[in-house]
């Protein structure tokens, strides 16, 4: 599984890896969004975490699109 530490370098245009990263980023975003309104205060997340996760998802989708266009 690809690292979730940052965007995939442009030189590593592997659509399958980027698809896996999109799925991973989406799962993280969905978990954070679900926890936003959690009844348990220790599980709650704030708007910053949600924005960061959504931004990461958008970036990965953009990388995947660019990768597919370059083929």
Buried (B, 14 or more C-beta within 10 A) or exposed (E): EBEEEEEBEEEEBEEEBBBBBBEBBBEBBEEBBEBBEEEEEEEEBEEEBBEBBBEBBEBBBEBBEEBEEEE
